[in-house]
Amino acid sequence: MAAITSTNVANAIVKLVAADALPVLVGNLVMGNLVNRDYEPVLAQAGDTINVPIPPVMVANNILEGGTVQTQNPSLGNAQIVLNTHAEATFQIPDVTKVLAVPDLLKIYMQPAVAAIAQRVESDLLSLYAGFTANAAVGTPGTPITEATIDAAETALFLSKIPPSEQKFMVVDAATYSTWRQIPRFSEFQTAGDAGLRAIVDGTVGKVKDFFVFRSQFVPKTGSTPVTTHNIAFAKDGLGLVIRRLPQPLPGTGAIAEYAELGNFGMRVVMSYQPNTLAQQFTVDILYGCGVLRNASGVQVNT
C-alpha cells in the first residue's frame, strides 16, 4: 500500500475538484450542448487555429447501359475556428482540508465558478447569430413571435436542404419563450395534445414545427427603438465549439493541475498556494473557440 503523503493528498484534492467541475459546467449549458463540439485532448495555446472539416457536395449521375461513371473531384470544405478565448474562474479556500471532510462545501465553492464559465460559452455561441447570412432573417424586430415566423424559419432550413433526420433547434429569450407558450394552438390540449398540456402545467414548449425549443438568458439584444432580440434557429452542424487542452504548469512552481473531460468537453483545474492569504487557490479554466460551420444551416429569428 502506498504511503499517504502531502503530495498524494494534494493530488487527490485536485482530482476531487476536477471530477465535480465538469458535470456542473455541462448542466449549466444550453447552446454548448446543442452545437457541434470538437474536442481533442491535445495541448494548444490561445490563438491557435483549428481546421474543422466539412463534407463536400456531390451530385448523382444517371449511368446508362454501357456507359461509364462520372468521376467527381469534390473539394473537402474547411471551417477555421480560432482558439481565441481562455476563460477562467478563480476562487480561494482558506482550509482546504474541510473539503475532504465535508464534500458539500466543495459544491458551494465550485458551482458559481463553473457557472460563470458556462455563461461565457453561452454568450459567445449566441453572439454568432450574425454569421447566419445564407438565409434571410425571419420575424420583425420589436414584435412578438408568431406561428407564421416559426413556420418561416422551418421552411428556410428545409429549402437549405437540411436532412429531415437532423435535429433542429430554436433558442429564444425569456420573453419570446413566454409568448410562444401563449400561442393558443401550441398551448391548448384540444389543439396540441400532450404538448399543449406540458406547456401549461410544466411550462415547457418541447418540440414545435420540427424545432426543439430552448430558452436562454443570454440571447443578444441590439438597438433601442425598437430593441431587436436575435433568437436563432439552427441545425447541429450550423455552429461549432472547439475545445483543446491547456498545458500543465511548470514543474516545481507549486501548482498542481488535473484535467476534467466528459462528452467532448474538457477543462483544467489548477491548485496553488497563496502565501498572502494563507489559502489554497483554485483556478478552473477552459480554452475554446466557436464559429459558424455551415452558413445555410441556421437562420436569424428576430423579435
C-alpha positions as CSV (number, residue, x, y, z in Angstrom):
1,M,0.0,0.0,0.0
2,A,1.3,3.4,-0.9
3,A,2.2,5.7,1.9
4,I,-0.1,8.8,2.4
5,T,1.9,11.9,1.8
6,S,1.2,15.6,1.4
7,T,1.7,15.2,-2.4
8,N,-0.8,12.4,-2.6
9,V,-3.3,14.4,-0.6
10,A,-2.8,17.5,-2.8
11,N,-3.3,15.4,-6.0
12,A,-6.4,13.8,-4.5
13,I,-7.9,17.2,-3.7
14,V,-7.3,18.5,-7.3
15,K,-8.8,15.3,-8.7
16,L,-11.8,15.7,-6.5
17,V,-12.4,19.3,-7.6
18,A,-11.9,18.3,-11.3
19,A,-14.4,15.4,-11.0
20,D,-17.1,17.8,-9.7
21,A,-16.3,20.7,-12.1
22,L,-17.3,19.3,-15.5
23,P,-20.8,18.0,-14.6
24,V,-21.7,21.4,-13.3
25,L,-20.4,23.0,-16.5
26,V,-22.4,20.7,-18.7
27,G,-25.5,21.1,-16.6
28,N,-25.4,24.9,-17.0
29,L,-25.1,24.9,-20.8
30,V,-27.8,25.3,-23.3
31,M,-26.1,26.2,-26.6
32,G,-23.0,24.2,-25.6
33,N,-25.0,21.0,-25.5
34,L,-26.7,21.7,-28.9
35,V,-23.9,22.7,-31.3
36,N,-21.2,20.5,-32.9
37,R,-18.5,20.0,-30.4
38,D,-14.9,19.3,-31.4
39,Y,-12.7,18.2,-28.5
40,E,-9.3,16.5,-28.6
41,P,-7.0,16.0,-25.6
42,V,-4.1,17.7,-27.3
43,L,-2.2,20.7,-25.9
44,A,-2.9,24.0,-27.5
45,Q,-2.3,27.7,-26.9
46,A,-4.6,30.7,-27.2
47,G,-4.6,32.0,-30.7
48,D,-4.1,28.6,-32.4
49,T,-6.3,27.9,-35.4
50,I,-8.2,24.6,-35.7
51,N,-9.4,23.3,-39.1
52,V,-12.8,21.6,-38.9
53,P,-13.6,19.5,-42.0
54,I,-16.9,19.9,-43.7
55,P,-18.3,17.2,-46.0
56,P,-18.2,18.2,-49.7
57,V,-21.2,18.5,-52.1
58,M,-21.6,15.7,-54.7
59,V,-24.1,15.0,-57.4
60,A,-25.8,11.8,-58.6
61,N,-25.2,10.7,-62.2
62,N,-27.7,8.6,-64.2
63,I,-25.5,6.0,-65.8
64,L,-26.8,4.5,-69.0
65,E,-26.4,0.9,-70.0
66,G,-22.9,0.5,-71.4
67,G,-22.0,4.0,-70.0
68,T,-19.2,4.9,-67.7
69,V,-19.2,6.5,-64.3
70,Q,-18.5,10.2,-63.8
71,T,-15.6,10.7,-61.5
72,Q,-16.1,13.6,-59.2
73,N,-13.3,15.6,-57.5
74,P,-15.1,17.0,-54.5
75,S,-13.3,19.6,-52.5
76,L,-13.4,19.0,-48.8
77,G,-14.8,22.1,-47.0
78,N,-13.0,23.6,-44.2
79,A,-14.1,25.9,-41.3
80,Q,-11.3,27.6,-39.4
81,I,-12.0,28.3,-35.7
82,V,-9.5,30.2,-33.7
83,L,-9.0,29.3,-30.0
84,N,-9.4,32.9,-29.0
85,T,-11.0,32.6,-25.6
86,H,-9.2,31.4,-22.4
87,A,-12.0,31.7,-19.8
88,E,-11.2,31.2,-16.2
89,A,-12.8,31.4,-12.8
90,T,-10.7,31.5,-9.7
91,F,-11.6,31.1,-6.0
92,Q,-9.8,30.5,-2.7
93,I,-10.5,28.1,0.1
94,P,-8.9,29.0,3.5
95,D,-9.0,25.5,4.9
96,V,-8.9,23.0,2.1
97,T,-8.9,20.0,4.3
98,K,-12.5,20.7,5.1
99,V,-13.3,19.9,1.5
100,L,-12.3,16.3,2.1
101,A,-14.3,16.1,5.3
102,V,-17.4,17.9,4.1
103,P,-17.8,17.4,0.3
104,D,-20.8,19.7,0.1
105,L,-18.5,22.6,0.8
106,L,-16.8,21.9,-2.5
107,K,-20.1,22.4,-4.4
108,I,-20.6,25.7,-2.7
109,Y,-17.3,27.0,-4.0
110,M,-17.4,25.2,-7.3
111,Q,-20.8,25.9,-8.7
112,P,-20.6,29.7,-9.0
113,A,-17.1,29.5,-10.6
114,V,-18.1,26.9,-13.2
115,A,-21.4,28.5,-13.9
116,A,-19.6,31.7,-14.8
117,I,-17.5,29.8,-17.4
118,A,-20.7,28.2,-18.8
119,Q,-22.3,31.7,-19.1
120,R,-19.3,32.9,-21.1
121,V,-19.5,30.0,-23.5
122,E,-23.3,30.5,-23.9
123,S,-22.8,34.2,-24.7
124,D,-20.1,33.6,-27.3
125,L,-22.2,31.0,-29.1
126,L,-25.4,33.1,-29.2
127,S,-23.4,36.1,-30.4
128,L,-22.7,34.1,-33.7
129,Y,-26.2,34.9,-34.9
130,A,-24.8,37.5,-37.4
131,G,-22.9,34.7,-39.2
132,F,-26.1,33.2,-40.5
133,T,-26.5,35.2,-43.7
134,A,-27.3,32.5,-46.3
135,N,-30.9,32.6,-45.2
136,A,-32.9,35.8,-44.9
137,A,-33.8,36.6,-41.3
138,V,-37.4,36.0,-40.3
139,G,-39.6,37.9,-37.9
140,T,-39.9,41.6,-37.2
141,P,-37.7,43.4,-34.6
142,G,-39.7,44.5,-31.6
143,T,-42.7,42.3,-32.5
144,P,-43.7,39.2,-30.6
145,I,-43.1,35.9,-32.2
146,T,-45.9,34.3,-34.2
147,E,-46.7,30.9,-35.6
148,A,-46.0,32.3,-39.1
149,T,-42.5,33.4,-38.0
150,I,-41.8,29.9,-36.6
151,D,-43.1,28.3,-39.9
152,A,-40.9,30.6,-42.0
153,A,-37.8,29.6,-40.0
154,E,-38.5,25.9,-40.5
155,T,-39.2,26.5,-44.2
156,A,-35.9,28.3,-44.6
157,L,-34.0,25.4,-43.2
158,F,-35.9,22.9,-45.4
159,L,-35.1,24.9,-48.5
160,S,-31.5,24.8,-47.4
161,K,-31.7,21.0,-47.8
162,I,-31.1,20.2,-44.1
163,P,-31.8,16.5,-43.9
164,P,-35.1,15.7,-42.2
165,S,-33.3,13.3,-39.8
166,E,-31.1,16.1,-38.5
167,Q,-32.3,17.7,-35.3
168,K,-33.2,21.3,-35.5
169,F,-33.2,23.7,-32.5
170,M,-34.5,27.2,-31.8
171,V,-33.1,29.2,-28.9
172,V,-35.0,32.2,-27.8
173,D,-35.0,34.7,-24.9
174,A,-37.4,34.6,-21.9
175,A,-40.0,37.0,-23.4
176,T,-40.2,35.1,-26.7
177,Y,-40.5,31.8,-24.9
178,S,-43.3,33.2,-22.8
179,T,-45.1,34.5,-25.8
180,W,-44.6,31.1,-27.5
181,R,-46.3,29.3,-24.6
182,Q,-49.4,31.6,-25.0
183,I,-50.0,30.9,-28.7
184,P,-53.4,29.2,-28.5
185,R,-52.6,26.4,-31.0
186,F,-49.5,25.4,-29.1
187,S,-50.8,25.7,-25.5
188,E,-54.2,24.1,-25.6
189,F,-54.8,20.4,-25.2
190,Q,-57.5,20.3,-27.8
191,T,-55.1,21.6,-30.5
192,A,-51.7,20.4,-29.3
193,G,-52.5,17.4,-27.3
194,D,-49.9,16.4,-24.6
195,A,-47.6,19.1,-25.8
196,G,-50.1,21.8,-25.0
197,L,-50.7,20.3,-21.6
198,R,-47.0,20.3,-20.9
199,A,-46.8,24.0,-21.9
200,I,-49.5,24.8,-19.4
201,V,-48.5,22.5,-16.5
202,D,-44.7,22.1,-16.8
203,G,-44.1,25.4,-18.6
204,T,-42.0,23.7,-21.3
205,V,-42.6,24.1,-25.0
206,G,-40.9,21.0,-26.2
207,K,-40.9,20.4,-29.9
208,V,-42.9,22.5,-32.3
209,K,-42.8,22.5,-36.1
210,D,-39.7,20.3,-36.1
211,F,-37.8,22.6,-33.7
212,F,-36.7,21.6,-30.2
213,V,-37.3,24.9,-28.4
214,F,-35.0,26.2,-25.6
215,R,-34.7,29.5,-23.8
216,S,-31.6,31.3,-22.7
217,Q,-30.8,34.3,-20.6
218,F,-28.0,35.3,-23.0
219,V,-29.8,35.8,-26.3
220,P,-28.3,39.1,-27.7
221,K,-30.3,42.3,-28.0
222,T,-29.4,45.3,-30.0
223,G,-30.8,48.7,-30.8
224,S,-33.1,50.9,-28.7
225,T,-36.3,51.7,-30.6
226,P,-37.3,49.0,-31.2
227,V,-35.0,46.6,-29.4
228,T,-34.1,43.6,-31.7
229,T,-33.9,40.2,-30.0
230,H,-31.6,37.9,-32.0
231,N,-33.1,34.5,-31.5
232,I,-31.7,31.7,-33.7
233,A,-32.9,28.5,-35.4
234,F,-30.2,26.1,-36.5
235,A,-29.2,22.5,-37.1
236,K,-26.4,20.9,-35.1
237,D,-23.7,21.4,-37.7
238,G,-24.5,25.0,-38.1
239,L,-22.3,26.1,-35.2
240,G,-19.1,24.6,-33.8
241,L,-17.5,24.7,-30.4
242,V,-13.8,23.7,-30.4
243,I,-12.1,23.0,-27.1
244,R,-8.4,22.0,-26.5
245,R,-6.3,21.1,-23.5
246,L,-4.2,23.7,-21.7
247,P,-0.7,22.7,-20.8
248,Q,0.4,21.6,-17.3
249,P,2.1,24.2,-15.0
250,L,5.8,24.1,-15.0
251,P,7.2,21.5,-12.5
252,G,8.4,23.0,-9.2
253,T,6.2,26.1,-9.4
254,G,4.0,24.9,-6.6
255,A,0.9,24.4,-8.7
256,I,-0.9,21.1,-9.4
257,A,-3.2,20.6,-12.4
258,E,-5.8,18.0,-13.3
259,Y,-8.0,17.7,-16.4
260,A,-11.7,17.1,-16.4
261,E,-13.0,15.6,-19.6
262,L,-16.5,14.3,-20.4
263,G,-18.6,14.2,-23.6
264,N,-16.4,16.4,-25.9
265,F,-15.9,18.9,-23.1
266,G,-12.6,19.5,-21.3
267,M,-11.3,21.9,-18.7
268,R,-8.3,22.3,-16.5
269,V,-8.3,22.7,-12.7
270,V,-5.2,24.2,-11.1
271,M,-4.5,24.3,-7.4
272,S,-1.8,26.6,-5.9
273,Y,-0.9,28.1,-2.5
274,Q,-1.3,31.8,-1.9
275,P,1.0,32.9,0.9
276,N,-0.5,36.4,1.1
277,T,-3.9,35.0,2.1
278,L,-2.7,31.7,3.6
279,A,-5.3,29.9,1.4
280,Q,-5.4,27.4,-1.4
281,Q,-6.3,28.9,-4.7
282,F,-8.2,27.0,-7.4
283,T,-8.5,28.1,-11.0
284,V,-10.9,26.4,-13.3
285,D,-10.2,27.4,-16.9
286,I,-11.0,26.3,-20.5
287,L,-9.5,27.1,-23.9
288,Y,-12.0,27.3,-26.7
289,G,-13.2,29.0,-29.8
290,C,-16.5,28.9,-31.6
291,G,-17.8,29.8,-35.1
292,V,-20.2,29.1,-37.9
293,L,-19.6,25.8,-39.6
294,R,-22.4,25.8,-42.2
295,N,-23.9,29.2,-43.0
296,A,-27.0,27.6,-44.6
297,S,-27.8,25.6,-41.5
298,G,-29.1,28.5,-39.5
299,V,-31.5,31.4,-39.7
300,Q,-31.9,34.5,-37.5
301,V,-35.3,34.8,-35.9
302,N,-35.9,38.4,-34.8
303,T,-38.4,39.5,-32.3
